[in-house]
Structures are given as C-alpha cells and as structure tokens.
Amino acid sequence: MFAFEGNYYISQKNLKTNGFKFSGVPGLCFYKFVYFWYHFVDKKDNKTIMLGWRYWLPNPIFPFIAFRLAVSESHPELLVEEI
C-alpha cells in the first residue's frame, strides 16, 4: 500500500477485506484514464457508496496504480492506522 496524490493504492494481496463491491459506474481522469467505482459493504450490510475505485485502463506512465484499489486518504469514513 502506498500514498500517491492524496490517495492510498492497495494491491489485491494486501487488501484485508472482501467488502469492496464493483459498482459498474465508470469514471475518467484526463491523465490516469479509465476507472470504475467500488462501494463498500461492511459485515452489518451498511453501504458506503463510491468509497474506492480501480483503474482498469491506466495510463502506462503510472504502472504502480494499475489494477490496485484506491481510496482517498481524507475520506471521512476511513481510519488509517500506521504500524
């Protein structure tokens, strides 16, 4: 997991939850290209809409974000603990 431009990018092997669900809602960043939003559903079925996203067609100059789940480091529903 690493921080880049105010977001955390998490590889699949380091993602410790199954709560992120594909939403089917696409997005476009003019320099990082095509991504899809992910909702988060916790164990009590509470849903946070569009909490994360994943670049499916990333710009080749950013290979380190390709296919990783991203979340905003300033999202009010996230608690980040450094160990």
Residue pairs with C-beta under 8 A, 6 or more apart in sequence:
1 8
1 9
1 10
1 11
1 14
2 8
2 9
2 64
3 9
3 73
4 64
4 65
6 72
6 73
6 74
7 70
7 71
7 72
7 73
8 70
8 71
8 72
8 73
8 80
9 64
9 65
9 68
9 69
9 70
10 68
10 69
10 70
10 71
11 68
12 67
12 68
12 69
15 69
19 40
19 41
19 42
19 43
20 38
20 39
20 40
20 51
20 52
20 69
21 38
21 39
21 40
21 41
22 36
22 38
23 36
23 37
23 38
23 39
23 49
23 50
24 36
25 36
25 37
25 50
26 34
26 35
26 36
26 37
27 34
27 35
27 36
27 37
27 53
28 34
28 35
29 35
31 59
32 55
32 58
32 59
32 62
32 65
33 55
33 57
33 58
33 59
34 55
34 56
34 57
34 58
35 53
35 54
35 55
35 56
35 70
36 53
36 54
36 56
37 50
37 52
37 53
38 50
38 51
38 52
38 53
38 54
38 69
39 47
39 48
39 49
39 50
39 51
40 47
40 48
40 51
40 52
41 47
41 48
42 48
48 77
51 71
51 75
51 77
51 78
52 69
52 70
52 71
53 69
53 70
54 67
54 68
54 69
54 70
55 62
55 65
55 66
55 67
55 68
55 70
56 67
58 65
58 66
58 67
71 78
72 78
73 80
